[in-house]
Amino acid sequence: MDRYFRFTNGISIKGNKNPITLSGTLWYWESPSGIYVEFYGMDYSTMTPLQLMLGDKDELTTDSNLDLYCLAAKDGRESESLFGYAYLRFYSDGCELSAECYTLTGDLWVFKSFNSETKKRHYSQKEAGFRAKFLIGQPKSKYEPSNVIGFAIVDDPYYYRSCEAFFQYSDAPGPEPGAIILGKDKKHCGILDDEGTKFIHTNPIAGKVTYDSIAVAQRYFPNGIVYKRSPDR
């Protein structure tokens, strides 16, 4: 069973640094090896993503509480192992996460969030097209083309490793709000905005995320274009 939650007031504190406010998604999922929780947060003041992974420590102690181990975190692109404990408390329409984790060097990392349940992990196409605009101006060193789309549609910039991954999705008949735009040669990709008239992509010429008109798309996709619908499930 998978369950998805959104949060807009998550808090992260690492060591003696100031608290960071995060917005993002909490994904609860079960597998044959156990129960896991993944927390995808974005610091919108710097557009730096943060990911926390937790694993089950014990069986469910009650119907509404789950004890967890801290497993790992990714701050931007930097990943590190974590140790410590966390809990997830469920309510009728959401859940609360509280975690106190330690790095190998002993730094304390605290996470807290109150999360509202949503039926879908992925954002709607139109919402994804709007979300992508937050990344405009970010450097290519932080966001490759597939990272822009991953953030926009699923809150995880690193979920998709290449533009080729989006070819698995159903075709769109043409430009539409939030559609994924792909080069037929699988070398470049982007996402249309919430109106379907411009697209957001990691511009290989400018070296940063830019906002361009569909009218100039051929400049970046010289071998032809394919439009795909996002999963939106």
Number of C-alpha atoms within 10 A of each C-alpha: 7 14 16 20 21 24 21 16 16 25 18 20 16 17 13 9 9 9 14 16 18 24 22 24 27 29 17 18 15 14 9 5 8 12 20 19 24 18 25 25 29 25 18 14 9 9 14 16 23 23 23 23 20 26 23 21 17 12 12 13 9 9 9 12 16 20 19 24 22 24 21 19 23 15 14 17 15 8 13 12 15 24 18 16 19 22 20 20 16 16 14 8 10 17 20 17 19 18 22 19 25 21 19 10 7 11 13 17 20 17 20 20 25 19 24 18 20 16 10 15 21 20 21 19 24 20 16 28 28 19 20 26 21 16 23 15 15 19 16 18 10 18 24 26 25 25 23 31 35 21 25 26 27 23 28 22 26 20 15 18 14 16 22 17 12 22 16 11 13 12 14 15 11 13 22 23 22 33 28 30 29 23 21 17 14 18 14 22 29 28 36 31 28 21 14 18 15 21 28 29 29 29 21 14 7 11 15 20 26 19 20 16 13 16 9 11 16 12 10 18 19 11 12 14 19 20 25 23 23 25 17 14 9
